[in-house]
Amino acid sequence: MNQILNIQLISGDQILLRLEYPTTISRELLLERIPLLFGEVKGVNTMKVPTGVSKSYMQLARFLLQQENNEIKITFSQLEKEWNQPLPRSARVHRAWWGNTENPTHVHASSWMLTGWKVETIDLENEVVEFIRN
């Protein structure tokens, strides 16, 4: 089914920009993909993930970049939901996994450190991590 994707940039009562793009993608799929144009799923976030964040930890870095507060306490299961993948087993059993290290083999730590965060506390028993903004 042919449709026209019409995007407008409006300021007050003035149309500043109008783009019309023919497409065969369904309305539902278009609505699902539009947030991806902005690099964010829960809202418009134009912050760029810093160079050096591993591809597999991009979503975690984006989640941290979105945070408005300077600290966040989150359960492992909530973090997995935001990250959209399970934590590695070692994150649940080794405190060192949560270390704020610049070791190039610890790409997971780079995902929070390069975005201006560090792990403040880790509670393996209750599966809770607290990040604070540097």
Phi, psi and omega in degrees: 000124179277134178223169174244122172275118183245117179243129180233142173252117187239137174234113184063238178255014183251131174274115182273329183207139176225125177242133176237128185225117178290140181209156175250002179289140181295157179303317182298316180293321177299313180297326178291324186272340183306314179300332180295336177297334181261002178076020186210148182256329185266352181177178181277119179226112182262006178295136180270139174287130183299150174299140179107345177282128180300143180306321183289347180246012180301314183295323177295316178298317179299317179302314180292322179297331182286339188295133180271328179279164180270000174214150178215129175250124188217142177283159178301319182293323176295319179297319177298322179295316179292323182281337179070030173195159182286149172293149175294154180306320182299332178293333181273342185239345183239113178304325182299334179302328183271007181295145177273078185243149177261020177297125183299342178276351179258067184297334178296319179295325178298329182296328177265324183291319180289343177263008175089021180240162170215157176281123179270311178221153176224129179241094183293325182297315181264000179054059178228137176235143176242123177256145171231149180281135178289000000 
